[in-house]
């Protein structure tokens, strides 16, 4: 299953670095929408992504519209705390795009209003504003993979000293 992660104007280098690591673990492509709140040379970005940077296909765009025009006809899902629909209610198609907003403001409301039926949320209790961006990406990415029975992924590990 091909997955595309889209970060619209990410601000915190450590989050993007963690997301790079998640993308490497699941074979997802990463699409970054400018402006970025950091330099891609940032040491915190590199440290959080460890040595996985060469394992991930990363594309940069000057605007979200540029990305949408390049991938017309593809399915986009917009993660937001403002959505009504739970992320687990969706059946994610192959090659879908999971779109996440910046850490401080989320996705712009014009994007949400234009795509209301494709907005999804992660349930939380009370008045908690949001989860960490890299955690939110991991939660939704792994739901898409679970729906496909983790096809093509290693689903068991090996002990170094003992056998199972």
Phi, psi and omega in degrees: 000126176271134179233141176241125176257129179242125174248116180268110177054053179298148186247332189251116185300324181296323177297313180296321176299317177296322180292324174302317180297318177297316178301318179297320183292333184245359180075025180276152173269148180245130179241120181251126180260125180280158004280144175271147180275018184198168175271143177290354174268359184305131182295328179289324176297311181296317182296316181295327180275356181050223182260028183265357185303322181285350181269354188241135174276110183244130177239148180242143181225148178280340179205161176295324179301321178300317178296312181300321179292328179287329185241050178296145179086355179270159180271127179243138176233134189248112180279124180204146176288351182270354183285159176265325186279133177284139182302333182278354178277350186265142170260109187277125178281164175299146177066028178283163179246124177255117190252130181232145181265182181292155186300323186274335186230349185074203180279147176301141183296333178294325176294318181296313182297320180290344185228033186311315185291348182250009178276137182229156180224157171261121182297142177217160178270156172058214184258027177298130184291313183189168172267167174299142183303312183293328176293318180298317178301312182298317180301310185286322177300315182289335172293318179298321179289321179300319180299335179256020179056033179053037182308129178081003182254153174286124184246012177214154181241177180236140173281152180271326184257329185238173173246151177286000000 
